[in-house]
């Protein structure tokens, strides 16, 4: 009896993608599996046929040979077909079991007990001045490091870990259930492939001990709140000689008493007297670089007006550019006036003209027109 076309067996086009072929096989294999159809010879034959077709089409090289030569590519020693339930059946079906039973972690378990250490996080607060200038800092943190007594093996001095007798060092065991072959993490060695009969007394067999370490941290100029600095290999030590994880330092910038930051720009608010705003003047301000800058206030300056000091802001990370500094003037209304001060202000008010307070005059003029118009329409 001639074999059916593999694409026809799986019900896919010859141009089907790998994901489409996998999905079709998974659906049909579950539908025709002998355990779901006990005693049905047709389902058993169909299941073998599906397995054979999928074993060829899932492999790029085999599929290319099949597309060119057809079934002849796997006859007379040209390929080694996947008919029946040969040695490749478990690998053929393994990715399907990953989807249904989540066993990919067990299949990719670490061999020989060597596992990479976890990444660690350290929160570090710096000042705005530190963020401007950059900083070479040192931190002291407790970190799991490789045990010196056993060199990270976890075994007592003079002994070595032994190959797990349950899994033969594979870290996983197989269980046959009908036509299925399931792989599971070995319980005896927890997937490490090795067992320790005499644990190291210093680390209790983990291969790691916690020690306080001092690390140097280089903070570049221009860092922002939330910047992350990675120290490769400075995280948690690996299990039983495995590679260490990384240490991530997350920076936060403390609130400043004078400046507010917006990206690379700095903002500050400066109160000035009503007289200075009216007549004009100047004042000195400290800048983030430690110097002083003079700000001139022209006569008639209104509250809220901003003045820009070019390139007096924060440096842009890893560049030669800098932001600006913005000074916002807030006119302060005088309080706790003496009798004489009140008299002078009242006299000033009487001498004021439309030109003295143009915005107020214009606003209340519009208000008068608005209410006057409403009265006339009524």
BELZIVEN-V165452 format. One record per residue. OMEGA is omega in whole degrees, 0 to 359 (NA if undefined). D_FIRST is the distance of its C-alpha to the first C-alpha in Angstrom with 2 decimals. Layout:
# BELZIVEN-V165452
omega:OMEGA d_first:D_FIRST
omega:OMEGA d_first:D_FIRST
This chain:
# BELZIVEN-V165452
omega:183 d_first:0.00
omega:179 d_first:3.79
omega:177 d_first:6.47
omega:177 d_first:9.16
omega:184 d_first:12.57
omega:179 d_first:14.73
omega:177 d_first:17.62
omega:179 d_first:15.84
omega:181 d_first:14.82
omega:178 d_first:18.54
omega:180 d_first:19.82
omega:178 d_first:22.10
omega:180 d_first:23.11
omega:179 d_first:22.66
omega:184 d_first:26.41
omega:177 d_first:26.44
omega:180 d_first:28.92
omega:181 d_first:28.34
omega:179 d_first:30.13
omega:179 d_first:27.94
omega:180 d_first:24.72
omega:181 d_first:26.42
omega:180 d_first:27.63
omega:179 d_first:24.31
omega:181 d_first:22.67
omega:181 d_first:25.72
omega:183 d_first:25.66
omega:181 d_first:22.03
omega:177 d_first:22.13
omega:181 d_first:25.26
omega:187 d_first:23.91
omega:182 d_first:20.78
omega:182 d_first:22.39
omega:179 d_first:22.08
omega:176 d_first:25.87
omega:182 d_first:26.27
omega:183 d_first:23.77
omega:178 d_first:24.49
omega:182 d_first:22.39
omega:182 d_first:19.76
omega:179 d_first:16.34
omega:179 d_first:14.76
omega:179 d_first:17.25
omega:178 d_first:16.63
omega:181 d_first:12.91
omega:180 d_first:14.11
omega:177 d_first:16.91
omega:180 d_first:14.99
omega:178 d_first:12.92
omega:181 d_first:16.37
omega:179 d_first:17.95
omega:181 d_first:15.63
omega:183 d_first:16.14
omega:180 d_first:19.83
omega:179 d_first:20.47
omega:188 d_first:19.62
omega:179 d_first:21.29
omega:182 d_first:24.37
omega:184 d_first:25.27
omega:182 d_first:26.98
omega:180 d_first:26.19
omega:181 d_first:22.49
omega:179 d_first:22.24
omega:178 d_first:24.19
omega:180 d_first:21.96
omega:179 d_first:18.79
omega:183 d_first:20.72
omega:187 d_first:21.60
omega:182 d_first:18.70
omega:181 d_first:15.66
omega:181 d_first:13.00
omega:180 d_first:14.65
omega:184 d_first:17.69
omega:177 d_first:16.40
omega:176 d_first:15.05
omega:173 d_first:17.55
omega:183 d_first:20.20
omega:183 d_first:20.49
omega:187 d_first:20.34
omega:185 d_first:19.27
omega:184 d_first:16.54
omega:185 d_first:17.23
omega:177 d_first:14.25
omega:183 d_first:15.59
omega:181 d_first:19.37
omega:184 d_first:20.82
omega:183 d_first:24.43
omega:185 d_first:24.13
omega:182 d_first:23.21
omega:180 d_first:26.92
omega:178 d_first:27.73
omega:185 d_first:24.80
omega:187 d_first:26.15
omega:182 d_first:29.82
omega:176 d_first:30.72
omega:178 d_first:29.39
omega:176 d_first:31.68
omega:182 d_first:34.52
omega:187 d_first:34.39
omega:187 d_first:34.34
omega:176 d_first:36.53
omega:185 d_first:38.68
omega:183 d_first:37.98
omega:179 d_first:38.26
omega:180 d_first:41.84
omega:182 d_first:40.88
omega:181 d_first:38.28
omega:182 d_first:40.89
omega:181 d_first:43.72
omega:177 d_first:46.33
omega:176 d_first:45.94
omega:177 d_first:48.94
omega:182 d_first:50.86
omega:180 d_first:51.94
omega:180 d_first:52.05
omega:178 d_first:53.74
omega:181 d_first:56.98
omega:172 d_first:57.48
omega:181 d_first:59.21
omega:179 d_first:62.74
omega:177 d_first:64.96
omega:179 d_first:68.73
omega:184 d_first:70.87
omega:178 d_first:73.84
omega:178 d_first:76.68
omega:178 d_first:78.71
omega:177 d_first:81.62
omega:176 d_first:81.60
omega:176 d_first:83.72
omega:180 d_first:81.07
omega:179 d_first:78.44
omega:186 d_first:80.79
omega:192 d_first:81.75
omega:185 d_first:78.72
omega:171 d_first:79.14
omega:186 d_first:78.39
omega:174 d_first:78.06
omega:178 d_first:77.28
omega:180 d_first:75.50
omega:184 d_first:75.50
omega:175 d_first:72.52
omega:184 d_first:71.02
omega:172 d_first:67.58
omega:181 d_first:65.25
omega:180 d_first:65.39
omega:180 d_first:63.94
omega:181 d_first:65.73
omega:183 d_first:67.87
omega:182 d_first:68.21
omega:181 d_first:64.52
omega:175 d_first:63.57
omega:181 d_first:61.09
omega:183 d_first:58.99
omega:182 d_first:60.28
omega:179 d_first:60.96
omega:180 d_first:64.44
omega:181 d_first:66.20
omega:177 d_first:65.23
omega:179 d_first:61.84
omega:173 d_first:58.41
omega:180 d_first:55.49
omega:178 d_first:52.91
omega:181 d_first:49.15
omega:181 d_first:47.96
omega:183 d_first:46.78
omega:184 d_first:44.61
omega:180 d_first:42.34
omega:179 d_first:43.10
omega:182 d_first:44.57
omega:182 d_first:41.53
omega:180 d_first:43.37
omega:179 d_first:40.41
omega:181 d_first:38.59
omega:178 d_first:35.07
omega:179 d_first:34.30
omega:176 d_first:30.94
omega:184 d_first:30.40
omega:179 d_first:27.10
omega:181 d_first:24.44
omega:170 d_first:27.29
omega:184 d_first:29.46
omega:175 d_first:32.80
omega:179 d_first:35.40
omega:178 d_first:39.04
omega:180 d_first:42.37
omega:181 d_first:43.90
omega:185 d_first:46.82
omega:183 d_first:48.73
omega:181 d_first:49.21
omega:176 d_first:48.57
omega:183 d_first:45.87
omega:180 d_first:48.21
omega:180 d_first:46.71
omega:175 d_first:50.23
omega:180 d_first:52.84
omega:182 d_first:56.58
omega:179 d_first:58.34
omega:183 d_first:61.82
omega:176 d_first:62.20
omega:181 d_first:64.79
omega:182 d_first:67.96
omega:184 d_first:68.75
omega:180 d_first:65.58
omega:175 d_first:64.23
omega:182 d_first:60.99
omega:181 d_first:60.10
omega:182 d_first:61.13
omega:173 d_first:63.27
omega:181 d_first:66.85
omega:179 d_first:68.63
omega:175 d_first:71.34
omega:183 d_first:73.57
omega:176 d_first:72.96
omega:183 d_first:74.98
omega:177 d_first:73.00
omega:180 d_first:74.30
omega:179 d_first:73.17
omega:181 d_first:73.89
omega:183 d_first:74.30
omega:177 d_first:74.39
omega:176 d_first:76.85
omega:180 d_first:75.62
omega:180 d_first:73.24
omega:178 d_first:72.81
omega:181 d_first:72.50
omega:177 d_first:69.01
omega:181 d_first:68.39
omega:178 d_first:66.02
omega:183 d_first:66.67
omega:173 d_first:64.01
omega:185 d_first:65.03
omega:176 d_first:61.94
omega:181 d_first:61.52
omega:178 d_first:64.54
omega:182 d_first:62.69
omega:179 d_first:61.72
omega:179 d_first:60.95
omega:179 d_first:57.37
omega:176 d_first:56.44
omega:175 d_first:56.87
omega:179 d_first:57.41
omega:181 d_first:55.10
omega:180 d_first:56.25
omega:175 d_first:58.90
omega:181 d_first:58.43
omega:176 d_first:60.61
omega:179 d_first:63.86
omega:179 d_first:64.29
omega:180 d_first:67.86
omega:184 d_first:68.34
omega:170 d_first:71.69
omega:184 d_first:73.88
omega:182 d_first:77.14
omega:178 d_first:80.18
omega:181 d_first:82.17
omega:182 d_first:85.04
omega:188 d_first:88.58
omega:185 d_first:89.18
omega:167 d_first:86.02
omega:186 d_first:82.94
omega:174 d_first:79.89
omega:185 d_first:77.55
omega:179 d_first:75.06
omega:181 d_first:77.27
omega:176 d_first:80.29
omega:180 d_first:83.04
omega:173 d_first:85.16
omega:180 d_first:88.50
omega:184 d_first:91.07
omega:176 d_first:94.76
omega:176 d_first:97.58
omega:181 d_first:100.62
omega:179 d_first:103.90
omega:180 d_first:104.79
omega:179 d_first:107.56
omega:179 d_first:105.25
omega:182 d_first:102.77
omega:185 d_first:105.63
omega:184 d_first:107.60
omega:180 d_first:104.84
omega:179 d_first:104.62
omega:178 d_first:102.34
omega:179 d_first:100.96
omega:179 d_first:99.07
omega:172 d_first:95.64
omega:177 d_first:93.76
omega:186 d_first:90.33
omega:180 d_first:87.29
omega:177 d_first:88.03
omega:179 d_first:91.39
omega:177 d_first:93.64
omega:177 d_first:95.68
omega:179 d_first:95.43
omega:179 d_first:98.08
omega:180 d_first:97.22
omega:180 d_first:99.67
omega:179 d_first:100.12
omega:178 d_first:101.52
omega:178 d_first:104.14
omega:180 d_first:102.78
omega:180 d_first:99.48
omega:179 d_first:97.67
omega:180 d_first:95.89
omega:180 d_first:92.19
omega:182 d_first:92.54
omega:176 d_first:90.32
omega:184 d_first:91.23
omega:173 d_first:88.69
omega:187 d_first:89.25
omega:175 d_first:86.86
omega:177 d_first:84.68
omega:180 d_first:86.30
omega:182 d_first:83.13
omega:174 d_first:80.28
omega:176 d_first:78.45
omega:186 d_first:74.91
omega:178 d_first:72.53
omega:174 d_first:71.77
omega:179 d_first:73.80
omega:181 d_first:77.39
omega:178 d_first:77.83
omega:176 d_first:79.81
omega:182 d_first:80.21
omega:175 d_first:83.49
omega:182 d_first:85.97
omega:180 d_first:87.06
omega:180 d_first:90.40
omega:182 d_first:90.94
omega:176 d_first:94.57
omega:181 d_first:95.51
omega:183 d_first:99.08
omega:177 d_first:100.78
omega:182 d_first:103.18
omega:180 d_first:106.41
omega:176 d_first:107.13
omega:183 d_first:110.23
omega:172 d_first:112.62
omega:180 d_first:116.36
omega:181 d_first:118.85
omega:178 d_first:119.74
omega:178 d_first:116.10
omega:180 d_first:115.52
omega:180 d_first:118.62
omega:179 d_first:117.45
omega:178 d_first:114.02
omega:177 d_first:115.62
omega:177 d_first:117.92
omega:180 d_first:114.96
omega:180 d_first:113.21
omega:180 d_first:116.30
omega:183 d_first:116.51
omega:179 d_first:112.82
omega:178 d_first:111.91
omega:182 d_first:108.80
omega:182 d_first:107.99
omega:180 d_first:108.06
omega:186 d_first:105.10
omega:182 d_first:103.28
omega:179 d_first:100.03
omega:180 d_first:101.85
omega:180 d_first:104.21
omega:181 d_first:101.40
omega:183 d_first:99.34
omega:173 d_first:102.21
omega:177 d_first:103.32
omega:178 d_first:99.97
omega:180 d_first:100.27
omega:179 d_first:103.70
omega:182 d_first:102.45
omega:181 d_first:99.55
omega:176 d_first:101.70
omega:179 d_first:104.40
omega:179 d_first:101.93
omega:180 d_first:100.79
omega:181 d_first:104.41
omega:181 d_first:105.16
omega:180 d_first:102.16
omega:NA d_first:103.24
